[in-house]
Amino acid sequence: MQRILILAPKGLDSQLEEKLRHKFDVETSLPESKSVCHILAKTKRSWITICSFTYDENLKDILTMFEVNFEIKKDSK
């Protein structure tokens, strides 16, 4: 199962985890910046950023952006 890391504030991280935990091994953490959040995926040795978004962005838009970007990154390996 692919590991992902969600860097988002409390509340948003649990919503994203709920939606993604069925397909991914999900970890959550607080972001360094309060304005920019990230979802990262674990590759062989490092974490790569799949998508970046603001904390007030629509949940559906975040999930769509993640799914599209994840497929692009997965296909480019």
N, C-alpha and C positions, 0 to 999 in steps of 0.2 A: 504494500500500500504506500502510495506517495505521501511524503511528509510535507506539510505546509505550516508556515508560521504567520499568524495574524498579528500585526502591530496596530492596535486600535484601542480607543478608550473603552472603559467598562460600559456595558450595555450593547454597544455596536459589536464588540468582539464576541459576545455570547450569541448575538443574532447570526453573525457570520458562521460561527462554529456550529450552531444548530443546523444551518443549511448545508454545510460542507462536510460534516463529520461522517456522513454515510459513504463518501467516496474517498476521503483523505484522512490520514493520521494528523489531527490538528493540534497545534500548540498555540497559545496566546500569550501576549506580553503587551505592556504599555509602550506606546511609541515615544521616541526621544523628543519629537516635535509635537506640539499640541495641534498643529494645523494640518499636518500631512500624515496619512496612515499608509500602511503597505501590507501586501500579502506576498510572502516569499515562499519559494519551493526549494526543497533540499535536492541538490544534484549529488553526484558521486562524492564530492569533498566540500562543497560550499553551498551557501544559500544564494539564490538569484531572485531578484525582484520580478514578480509577475505583473503586479499592478500597483499603482499609487492613487490615492483618492483623499478627499477631505472628509472630516468626521461628520459633516452634515449632508453628505451626498446620499441620494436615494439608494436603498438597499438593493433593489432590483437592478439598478444601473451598475452598482459595484459587482454584483454576481455575474452579470452579463460580460462586463469588462474582464473579470477574472477568467471566465470560461473561454472567451475568445483568445486572450493573451496566453493562457495556459496551453491551448491547442497549438498556437503558433510556435511557442517555445519548444513544445514537445516534438513537433514535426521538424524543427530546424536542427535537432541533434544529429 
